[in-house]
Amino acid sequence: MRRRAWLTLGAVLIGGGGVVTYATASPSDGAGAPGQDRRPVEVYGLALKGTAAGERKLPRTETEQFSLVGVSWTGALKPLEGTAQVRARGLESGEWGAWQDLELNAAPPEEVEAGMRGASQPLWVGPSDGVEARVVHEDGTTGALPKGLEVNLVDPGVVTEAETRLDAPEPAAFVMDASPSSSPSPSPEPTAPPSTMPQPPVTSRADWGADESKSPDPSEYNAEVKAVFVHHTDGANDYDCAESPAIVRGIYAYHTEVEGWNDIGYNFLVDKCGTVFEGRKGGIDRPVLGAHTYGFNRESAGIAVLGTHVSGAASTAALTSVARVTAWKLGQYGADPAGTVQLTAGATQRNYFSTQFTAGERYTFRRVSGHRDGFNTQCPGDALYAQLPTVRTWAAGPVDGLRIASLTDATAKGSTYYTKGTPVVRWAATTPAALIKRYDVLVDGQAVAATSGAGYAKRITLTPGTHTVTVQATHQSGAVSAAAPLTVVAETTAPVFTAAPTLGLRTGTVYTGSAPVTLRWKATDDQALRQVRLLTPQSATFSAAAYLSNRTARPGTASSWSMRAYDYAGNYRDAAATYTPVVLQESAAVRTGSWSARSSSSYLGGRSYSSSAKGASLTWTFTGRSAAWVVSRASSSGQAYVYVDGVKAATVDLRSSATSYRQAIWTRTWSANARHTVKIVVVGTSGRPTVTTDGLVYIR
């Protein structure tokens, strides 16, 4: 059963001594209590009949539950030149919200009929049980406001399909001048032409709970849909998408019972989650005459996005659905959503940009336009209006922003990718998947793999050699676009070590547990060497250009120096060699001349030999591939000759401004292990003849 309500009248003084009457709607019985599980749609009108010029107010007023509010006045074509604001009290919180502006320049009907009223855009405020309103003329003090000014509250109720069908509510209790409009002469019902684009899912009027008794007049039809006008509905953007059917019911009730229209004005409505709702009845696939863009309804369809988009952009989901509906409707008539069209003005007026229209004249519009392009309104808001180019691009195609995002199991060197032959191509596009028919992966111009428009990756197989790889997208319109191609080399040949890892001693400080060494190698690849890694006994990574690295090795320990060379495709090859550093103490040498032993923890092994006798010598014989003479150095240190295998190899000066110990001062490395003799001879340098030796280190 439908709830009934009574009006409680009161009065309040406002500026200038005028009296404004106000109304409080109260339920007749407990069946209408807020929060009940099932409620039909209700509309209430709270009349403002003050006498003060330029201002009307409704003080804080308790009401029955409502979720949508607006103001209306007598005279469908009479503008309300001023500011209208409302605030509501939340049903659950009991708190009064902030003042919110009502958009007053809503589109009037093109053909005024009895019972139609001028009205603001309705504002969704969510479940509320109190309202406060104020309407002020532009200058704040002068100028008459329209007659019959009232605040209209809509409770969208909770309506099931069965209730809609079997228990349709009677006309709302407090709607001023809300009698049904006179029936227009119905236009012949056209057939639904097929579209070049697929139809998106649409929530039917039955599914969102339309009370069809509110729109008894037969539908009218246009000859075709030449353009689509995009709107916003006003109201908060923080609604839950589960509330969307209720919001649509509220707008429907507002348009029919407050404004006196014969149906909801928009052909389609879209919420922020992308759900599309059937608007005006008559068949979503037919060119139903709407009431959304004054002067241009006869050749267009209207799509409204729920919420306010003056500063906040519409969601991607909403834009996607607007683009899908647009593409489908215009596709029924072979129209390009990215193009323009000539529309005939049905009224003489100006639009938001001060463009003058004269009834009967033709004007150029984009196929996808904003409400403000055809009428003097801020709708669909600056933010959503700025997104219309995106809607056009998404709706028309080709797929926008297509690019290959990555190529896994492959590595780039410059602009070329290298792979073993089975990379995964991943791509991205700015056009939503719902508007994309398919993707194809092309190799050398031939399609080798395909996915639906929701796909984003595909593994492919490449034969050895150089290839061009790209991704091609087919829009629902059939338009084709391709990502920038990649050059991809497939190869399975591993790198080659042309010189295996070799270890040689270098200058530096020698410790009991470590000796300074240089690791050398050489690796190449038939395509592109990427890097070389040292695996054991230490870990390191080197560039492709590197061929040596200074390291340390532990004396007395045999260590495998294992390396791995990688190419950019991921192929690799290992190489390894084992080396053992050995320390030969000074006591292991064959001595000639006078040498004295010295003891100190600073010396290698705690001991050293020192001599200042010219010609005194130490000789070591070993089998190895690298050797280093280890000494102590000071400002008083002298010089020594170094002989290798009986041949003088160097004259070494041990003098140093800073005293240092265990210094590998001279080194020699050979290509392979062999037996060698190293002999040290004291030069007997004048003024600083002393040579202190700490031993010999060699590698085998």
MOTA-V346972 format. One record per run of one state. SS is the DSSP state (hx for helix, st for strand, lp for the rest). FROM is the first residue (numbers start at 1). TO is the last residue. If there is no record, write none. Layout:
{{SS & FROM & TO} {SS & FROM & TO}}
This chain:
{{lp & 1 & 4} {st & 5 & 13} {lp & 14 & 14} {hx & 15 & 17} {lp & 18 & 18} {st & 19 & 27} {lp & 28 & 29} {hx & 30 & 32} {lp & 33 & 38} {st & 39 & 39} {lp & 40 & 41} {st & 42 & 47} {lp & 48 & 54} {st & 55 & 74} {lp & 75 & 81} {st & 82 & 90} {lp & 91 & 95} {st & 96 & 96} {lp & 97 & 99} {st & 100 & 101} {lp & 102 & 116} {st & 117 & 119} {lp & 120 & 122} {st & 123 & 137} {lp & 138 & 149} {st & 150 & 155} {lp & 156 & 157} {st & 158 & 158} {lp & 159 & 160} {hx & 161 & 166} {lp & 167 & 202} {st & 203 & 203} {lp & 204 & 204} {hx & 205 & 208} {lp & 209 & 211} {hx & 212 & 214} {lp & 215 & 220} {st & 221 & 221} {lp & 222 & 226} {st & 227 & 232} {lp & 233 & 233} {st & 234 & 234} {lp & 235 & 240} {hx & 241 & 258} {lp & 259 & 267} {st & 268 & 270} {lp & 271 & 275} {st & 276 & 278} {lp & 279 & 287} {st & 288 & 288} {lp & 289 & 296} {hx & 297 & 299} {st & 300 & 305} {lp & 306 & 306} {st & 307 & 307} {lp & 308 & 315} {hx & 316 & 331} {lp & 332 & 339} {st & 340 & 344} {lp & 345 & 348} {st & 349 & 350} {lp & 351 & 355} {st & 356 & 357} {lp & 358 & 361} {st & 362 & 366} {lp & 367 & 367} {st & 368 & 370} {hx & 371 & 374} {lp & 375 & 381} {hx & 382 & 386} {lp & 387 & 387} {hx & 388 & 396} {lp & 397 & 402} {st & 403 & 413} {lp & 414 & 415} {st & 416 & 428} {lp & 429 & 432} {hx & 433 & 435} {st & 436 & 443} {lp & 444 & 445} {st & 446 & 452} {lp & 453 & 456} {st & 457 & 459} {lp & 460 & 464} {st & 465 & 475} {lp & 476 & 479} {st & 480 & 482} {lp & 483 & 485} {st & 486 & 490} {lp & 491 & 495} {st & 496 & 505} {lp & 506 & 507} {st & 508 & 509} {lp & 510 & 514} {st & 515 & 524} {lp & 525 & 528} {st & 529 & 536} {lp & 537 & 539} {st & 540 & 543} {lp & 544 & 547} {st & 548 & 553} {lp & 554 & 557} {st & 558 & 567} {lp & 568 & 571} {st & 572 & 584} {lp & 585 & 585} {hx & 586 & 588} {lp & 589 & 589} {st & 590 & 592} {lp & 593 & 595} {st & 596 & 599} {lp & 600 & 603} {hx & 604 & 606} {st & 607 & 611} {lp & 612 & 616} {st & 617 & 634} {lp & 635 & 636} {st & 637 & 637} {lp & 638 & 638} {st & 639 & 644} {lp & 645 & 646} {st & 647 & 653} {lp & 654 & 654} {st & 655 & 655} {lp & 656 & 659} {st & 660 & 682} {lp & 683 & 689} {st & 690 & 699} {lp & 700 & 700}}
